[in-house]
Each structure stands twice: as structure tokens, then as C-alpha cells.
Amino acid sequence: MDIALTTRQCLARFHAIREMVGNTPLLEISFRFRGQPRRLFAKAEHLNLTGSIKDRMALHIMESAYQSGHLQPGDTIAEATSGNTGIAFAALGRALGHPVVIYMPDWMSQERVSLIRSFGARIEPVSRQQGGFLGSITLTEQLQAEHGHIFLPCQFSNAANAEAHYRSTGPEIAAQLEARGLQPAAFVAGVGTGGTVMGTGQYLRERYPGVKVHPMEPAESPTLATGCKVGQHRIQGVSDEFIPALVKLEQLDGIIDVADGDAILLAQQLASRLGLGVGISSGANFLAALQVQEQLGPEAVVVTIFCDDNKKYLSTDLLRSEPVKEGYWSPEVDLICYEAYRRAR
């Protein structure tokens, strides 16, 4: 039986949770591309509490909601998500004594479903016939309308999402690079809600006015480029079915597209060559960052995100043999080693 904590107890617990989220290492990855030495930088977000960058957003949204009074002890948290956000809200919500209900498209990996349930949250699967991602959002709104004490994080439109990365991810990247005498030439991140690329990008642009900020999406489903859902892809967590309200394409540089098979191959290499167990979107982000580096020059300091760990993909194509297709970049990448930089808070 759930026992609601007092507001004071919840705010005290935020301190402990905060120590488990963020302050992740920045990885300097050395490799050869077409025989030439290169390096790219990636934030190791798979080392957060539940294994993804979504912990940052979930923590900040909940803390902001407590401070504003929109979230009260004992309220039910209900969110529409493709997985990582649901895992984050399930873990953090339960840590604060909240019942959690997650509405999730029924084609997400079984690992994500199992992880959410392991934290004591309830899952409501949503089929394509019920509207998929957009249907999930509608169902959370219906739940709130029908019942009292329901808090909707609204990750796709909540400004606190991007603010989380403006306050944490961006400053951490800047500090970690500057400690080594470096400045970013570009930042690249896949777009799910858009919070990471918008919030981190805003901070980096204010600090380094010339920095490029590029969104990444799957080549098989170019939602950003077309404005609507087109095709299907295997990079879970990005390119859902619409352009989120947080995303302001006019404030970003060119969209970078990556084939999902290419992303799978690169993610497989990161694990088998470097021991970095990351998800498919991390492979996609690496390849997108490499494309941007090709545009800016081989010495350009380009930063991206390793969004989550590979444990959420054990039943997916990440763990299967993936054919190499013409035009893929991953076969021309020879990963060598990495260094990890962590700067204390």
C-alpha cells in the first residue's frame, strides 16, 4: 500500500536523488575514419540512475512541480512515453512515494516494459489503432480529467524539460571541455522530446556564440524534415510521430539523418571494441556527430550524447547480426580507445 510522504519529506529526498543524477563523464573517443585519426566527445548519460539522460529531465520537472505546488505528496504521476522517460518517472516517482502510470506504445522493447514494472509502476499499452504516441498523450489527459490528484509531466511541451539541460547538461559539457582548454564547435543530439538539443544548445550558444547545434533523426522516418510521421525505424526514443512543441527548428542548424542499421552497427562496435554498453540512439548520435565533423573539419570539437545503456535493447536488433549497406559510415570507423573526464560539482 502506498504511503504518501509529506512535502518536507519529499523535498529532503530530492537531495539524495540529485546525487544520483547528472555529473556524468565526458568521453573523448579516439578513432580512425577512412584511415585518418579523429576524436569526438560524448556525454556518458547511460551512467545516470536508471541508465538514461531522461533522469535529468524527470528530476527537474518533478522538483519544479513541487516548488510550484502543481505536484503534491501522494499525487499520481501519469506520462506518455516511449520508454526511458517512463523508467525515469517510475523510479523517481516511487522514490518519492507517488503512484505512477505509464502510457506507452505497445511496440517498445520488452526490457523497457519490464524495467518500468520493476519499479512498481503500472503500464497502459497503447496500440497503433489507439493512436500510438499521440493516443498515449490523449489518454493521460483523459485520466486527469476523470480523476483528481493526477500530475502530467507533459515531457513534449514542458519548458522544464529543456531547462533541465540548460541548467545541467550544457554547463557540464562547457566545464569539462574548458578544463582541457577546449571549446565546442558543434553539439549534436537526437530529437525525441527535443529537450536535450534545445536546452543544451541554448546554453552552449550563449557561452559560445559560434557553436553549431544540430538535431538528429532516423533516415527511415524523417519527422523533422517532413513535419509528420513517415515510415518506421529502429532508433527507439527519437522521431516519434510529430514535432514536439519544445522543438524550434528555426533556432537550430541543419538536420542530420542517420540510417538505423548504421546506428546499430556503430553501437555494436562501441560495446565490442570499447566496452561501452550503449543503446542504438548513441550509435546514431556518434555517426551524426561524425557527419558534422566532416562538414567543419577533422579537428573540430564536436560533442554528442550517449543517451542510454544497452540493457534496454537485449531483445532488439542491437543484439542481432546487422547487414552492412551501401552508404553506411560505420564500416569506415575504427574505434581505438577513450578517455573519461569528470568534473566535480
C-alpha positions as CSV (number, residue, x, y, z in Angstrom):
1,M,0.0,0.0,0.0
2,D,1.3,3.4,-0.9
3,I,2.0,5.8,1.9
4,A,2.2,9.5,0.9
5,L,5.2,11.4,2.1
6,T,4.9,15.0,3.4
7,T,6.1,17.8,1.2
8,R,9.1,18.3,3.6
9,Q,10.0,14.6,3.3
10,C,9.8,14.7,-0.5
11,L,12.0,17.8,-0.7
12,A,14.5,16.1,1.6
13,R,14.6,13.1,-0.7
14,F,15.3,15.2,-3.7
15,H,18.8,15.9,-2.3
16,A,19.6,12.2,-2.3
17,I,18.2,11.6,-5.8
18,R,20.1,14.6,-7.1
19,E,23.4,13.0,-6.1
20,M,22.5,10.0,-8.4
21,V,21.7,12.1,-11.5
22,G,24.0,14.1,-13.7
23,N,27.7,15.0,-13.3
24,T,28.4,12.2,-15.9
25,P,31.8,11.8,-17.5
26,L,32.6,13.4,-20.9
27,L,34.2,10.7,-23.1
28,E,36.9,11.7,-25.6
29,I,36.7,8.9,-28.1
30,S,39.7,8.3,-30.3
31,F,39.2,6.5,-33.7
32,R,40.2,6.4,-37.3
33,F,37.8,7.4,-40.0
34,R,38.9,6.4,-43.5
35,G,42.3,5.8,-42.1
36,Q,42.7,9.3,-40.5
37,P,42.9,9.9,-36.8
38,R,39.8,11.6,-35.3
39,R,38.2,12.3,-31.9
40,L,34.6,13.0,-30.8
41,F,33.2,13.8,-27.4
42,A,30.2,12.2,-25.9
43,K,28.4,12.7,-22.6
44,A,28.1,9.3,-20.8
45,E,24.4,9.6,-19.9
46,H,23.9,5.9,-19.7
47,L,25.6,6.2,-16.2
48,N,22.6,8.1,-14.7
49,L,20.4,6.5,-12.0
50,T,18.1,4.5,-14.3
51,G,20.6,4.3,-17.2
52,S,19.5,7.3,-19.4
53,I,19.6,11.0,-19.8
54,K,15.9,11.2,-19.1
55,D,16.7,11.1,-15.4
56,R,17.8,14.7,-15.6
57,M,14.5,15.9,-17.1
58,A,12.3,13.8,-14.8
59,L,14.1,15.1,-11.7
60,H,13.9,18.7,-12.7
61,I,10.2,18.5,-13.8
62,M,9.2,16.9,-10.5
63,E,11.3,19.3,-8.4
64,S,9.9,22.3,-10.2
65,A,6.4,21.0,-9.9
66,Y,6.8,20.5,-6.1
67,Q,8.1,24.0,-5.7
68,S,5.2,25.5,-7.7
69,G,2.6,23.3,-5.9
70,H,1.5,21.5,-9.1
71,L,2.7,18.2,-7.7
72,Q,1.6,17.3,-4.2
73,P,2.5,14.3,-2.0
74,G,0.5,11.2,-3.0
75,D,-0.5,12.5,-6.4
76,T,-0.4,10.0,-9.2
77,I,2.1,10.7,-12.0
78,A,0.9,9.8,-15.4
79,E,3.0,10.2,-18.5
80,A,3.1,9.2,-22.2
81,T,6.5,7.9,-23.2
82,S,8.4,5.6,-25.5
83,G,10.3,4.1,-22.6
84,N,13.3,5.9,-21.0
85,T,11.1,8.7,-19.6
86,G,8.7,6.2,-18.2
87,I,11.6,4.3,-16.5
88,A,12.9,7.6,-15.0
89,F,9.5,8.8,-13.7
90,A,8.7,5.3,-12.4
91,A,12.0,5.2,-10.4
92,L,12.0,8.8,-9.2
93,G,8.2,8.9,-8.6
94,R,8.3,5.7,-6.5
95,A,11.3,7.1,-4.5
96,L,9.0,10.0,-3.5
97,G,6.0,7.8,-2.7
98,H,4.0,8.6,-5.9
99,P,1.8,6.0,-7.7
100,V,3.0,6.1,-11.4
101,V,1.0,5.2,-14.5
102,I,2.9,5.0,-17.9
103,Y,1.1,5.0,-21.2
104,M,3.4,3.5,-23.8
105,P,3.2,2.4,-27.4
106,D,3.0,-1.4,-27.4
107,W,5.8,-1.9,-29.9
108,M,8.6,-0.7,-27.5
109,S,11.2,-3.3,-26.3
110,Q,10.2,-5.8,-23.6
111,E,13.1,-4.7,-21.5
112,R,11.6,-1.2,-21.1
113,V,8.2,-2.6,-20.1
114,S,9.8,-4.9,-17.5
115,L,12.0,-2.2,-16.1
116,I,9.0,0.1,-15.6
117,R,7.1,-2.6,-13.9
118,S,10.0,-3.5,-11.7
119,F,9.8,0.0,-10.1
120,G,6.2,-0.6,-9.1
121,A,4.6,1.5,-11.9
122,R,1.6,0.5,-13.9
123,I,1.8,0.3,-17.7
124,E,-1.1,1.0,-20.0
125,P,0.0,-0.2,-23.5
126,V,-1.3,1.8,-26.5
127,S,-1.6,0.3,-29.9
128,R,-1.2,2.0,-33.3
129,Q,-5.0,1.7,-33.7
130,Q,-5.4,3.7,-30.4
131,G,-3.2,6.4,-31.8
132,G,0.3,5.4,-30.8
133,F,2.3,8.3,-29.2
134,L,-0.4,10.9,-29.8
135,G,-3.0,8.5,-28.5
136,S,-0.9,8.0,-25.3
137,I,-0.9,11.7,-24.6
138,T,-4.7,11.9,-25.1
139,L,-5.2,9.0,-22.7
140,T,-3.1,10.8,-19.9
141,E,-5.3,13.9,-20.4
142,Q,-8.5,11.8,-20.1
143,L,-7.2,10.2,-16.9
144,Q,-6.5,13.6,-15.4
145,A,-10.0,14.8,-16.4
146,E,-11.7,11.8,-14.9
147,H,-9.7,11.6,-11.6
148,G,-8.3,14.0,-9.1
149,H,-4.7,14.3,-8.0
150,I,-3.2,13.4,-11.3
151,F,0.1,15.1,-12.3
152,L,1.0,15.1,-16.0
153,P,4.7,15.9,-16.7
154,C,3.9,16.6,-20.4
155,Q,7.5,16.0,-21.4
156,F,6.9,17.0,-25.0
157,S,5.8,20.5,-24.1
158,N,7.0,21.2,-20.6
159,A,9.6,24.0,-20.6
160,A,11.2,22.4,-17.5
161,N,12.4,19.6,-19.8
162,A,14.7,21.9,-21.8
163,E,15.5,23.9,-18.7
164,A,16.9,20.7,-17.1
165,H,19.6,20.5,-19.8
166,Y,20.2,24.3,-19.8
167,R,21.0,24.1,-16.1
168,S,22.9,20.8,-16.1
169,T,23.9,19.2,-19.3
170,G,25.1,22.3,-21.0
171,P,27.2,23.7,-18.1
172,E,28.8,20.3,-17.5
173,I,29.9,20.0,-21.1
174,A,31.3,23.5,-21.1
175,A,33.2,22.9,-17.8
176,Q,34.6,19.6,-18.9
177,L,35.9,20.9,-22.2
178,E,37.2,24.1,-20.8
179,A,39.2,22.2,-18.1
180,R,41.1,20.8,-21.1
181,G,41.4,24.1,-22.9
182,L,38.8,23.2,-25.5
183,Q,35.6,24.8,-26.8
184,P,32.9,23.1,-28.8
185,A,32.4,23.8,-32.5
186,A,29.2,21.9,-32.6
187,F,26.7,19.9,-30.5
188,V,24.6,17.1,-32.0
189,A,21.7,15.2,-30.4
190,G,18.8,13.1,-31.5
191,V,15.3,14.5,-31.1
192,G,12.7,12.7,-29.0
193,T,11.1,15.5,-27.0
194,G,13.7,18.0,-28.1
195,G,14.6,18.9,-24.6
196,T,18.2,17.9,-24.8
197,V,19.1,19.6,-28.1
198,M,17.1,22.8,-27.3
199,G,18.2,23.2,-23.6
200,T,21.9,22.2,-24.1
201,G,22.1,24.0,-27.4
202,Q,20.7,27.2,-25.8
203,Y,23.3,27.2,-23.0
204,L,26.2,26.4,-25.4
205,R,25.2,29.1,-27.8
206,E,25.0,31.7,-25.1
207,R,28.5,30.7,-23.9
208,Y,30.0,30.1,-27.4
209,P,28.1,32.2,-30.0
210,G,29.6,30.5,-33.0
211,V,28.7,26.9,-32.0
212,K,26.6,24.8,-34.3
213,V,23.6,22.9,-32.8
214,H,22.2,20.1,-35.0
215,P,19.2,17.8,-34.4
216,M,19.5,14.1,-35.5
217,E,16.7,11.9,-36.8
218,P,16.4,8.5,-38.5
219,A,16.8,8.4,-42.2
220,E,13.9,6.0,-42.4
221,S,11.5,8.3,-40.6
222,P,12.4,12.0,-41.2
223,T,9.7,13.6,-39.0
224,L,11.6,16.8,-38.5
225,A,12.3,17.2,-42.2
226,T,8.8,16.4,-43.3
227,G,6.7,17.6,-40.4
228,C,4.9,14.3,-39.9
229,K,5.3,10.6,-39.3
230,V,6.9,9.0,-42.3
231,G,7.9,5.3,-42.3
232,Q,9.2,3.2,-39.4
233,H,12.6,3.0,-37.8
234,R,14.6,1.1,-35.1
235,I,16.1,4.0,-33.1
236,Q,13.8,3.9,-30.1
237,G,13.4,7.2,-28.3
238,V,13.7,9.6,-31.3
239,S,11.5,10.6,-34.1
240,D,8.2,9.7,-32.6
241,E,5.1,10.7,-34.6
242,F,5.2,14.5,-34.5
243,I,7.4,17.5,-34.0
244,P,7.3,18.3,-30.2
245,A,6.3,21.8,-29.1
246,L,9.7,22.2,-27.5
247,V,11.5,21.9,-30.8
248,K,12.2,25.2,-32.6
249,L,13.8,24.2,-35.9
250,E,14.4,27.8,-36.8
251,Q,16.8,28.1,-33.8
252,L,18.8,25.0,-34.9
253,D,21.3,24.2,-37.6
254,G,20.7,21.6,-40.3
255,I,19.0,18.3,-39.6
256,I,21.3,15.3,-39.7
257,D,19.9,11.9,-40.7
258,V,21.3,8.5,-39.8
259,A,20.2,5.1,-41.1
260,D,19.1,2.9,-38.2
261,G,21.1,-0.1,-39.4
262,D,24.2,2.1,-39.5
263,A,23.4,3.2,-35.9
264,I,23.0,-0.4,-34.8
265,L,26.4,-1.3,-36.3
266,L,28.2,1.6,-34.6
267,A,26.5,0.9,-31.2
268,Q,27.6,-2.7,-31.5
269,Q,31.2,-1.5,-32.1
270,L,31.1,0.8,-29.1
271,A,30.3,-2.3,-27.0
272,S,32.5,-4.9,-28.6
273,R,35.6,-2.6,-29.2
274,L,35.4,-0.2,-26.3
275,G,33.2,-1.9,-23.7
276,L,30.7,0.9,-23.8
277,G,27.3,-0.7,-23.5
278,V,25.1,2.0,-25.0
279,G,21.8,2.0,-27.0
280,I,21.1,2.4,-30.6
281,S,20.5,6.1,-30.4
282,S,24.0,6.5,-29.1
283,G,25.4,4.9,-32.2
284,A,23.2,7.3,-34.3
285,N,24.4,10.3,-32.3
286,F,28.0,9.3,-32.9
287,L,27.5,9.0,-36.6
288,A,25.6,12.3,-36.8
289,A,28.5,14.0,-34.9
290,L,30.9,12.5,-37.4
291,Q,28.9,13.9,-40.3
292,V,29.0,17.3,-38.7
293,Q,32.8,17.0,-38.1
294,E,33.2,16.2,-41.8
295,Q,31.5,19.5,-42.6
296,L,33.5,21.5,-40.1
297,G,36.9,19.8,-40.5
298,P,38.6,16.8,-38.9
299,E,40.0,18.8,-35.9
300,A,36.6,20.3,-35.0
301,V,35.5,19.6,-31.4
302,V,32.0,18.0,-31.8
303,V,30.0,16.9,-28.8
304,T,27.1,14.5,-28.6
305,I,25.2,12.3,-26.2
306,F,25.3,8.6,-25.3
307,C,21.6,8.6,-24.3
308,D,21.1,5.3,-22.6
309,D,22.5,1.9,-21.8
310,N,22.2,-1.3,-23.9
311,K,20.3,-3.2,-21.2
312,K,17.1,-1.8,-22.7
313,Y,17.7,-3.4,-26.1
314,L,18.6,-7.0,-25.3
315,S,15.6,-8.3,-27.3
316,T,16.1,-5.9,-30.2
317,D,18.2,-5.9,-33.4
318,L,21.1,-4.4,-31.4
319,L,21.9,-8.0,-30.3
320,R,21.4,-9.5,-33.8
321,S,23.6,-9.6,-36.9
322,E,23.1,-6.4,-38.9
323,P,23.9,-6.3,-42.6
324,V,26.2,-3.6,-44.0
325,K,24.5,-1.5,-46.7
326,E,25.9,0.9,-49.3
327,G,26.5,4.4,-47.9
328,Y,26.9,3.3,-44.3
329,W,29.6,5.2,-42.4
330,S,30.2,2.7,-39.6
331,P,32.4,0.3,-41.6
332,E,34.8,3.2,-42.1
333,V,35.1,3.9,-38.4
334,D,37.9,2.1,-36.5
335,L,37.4,2.7,-32.8
336,I,40.6,2.9,-30.8
337,C,40.1,4.0,-27.1
338,Y,38.5,6.6,-24.9
339,E,39.4,8.9,-22.0
340,A,36.8,9.9,-19.4
341,Y,36.6,13.3,-17.9
342,R,34.5,14.1,-14.8
343,R,34.5,17.5,-13.2
344,A,33.1,17.7,-9.6
345,R,30.1,19.8,-8.9
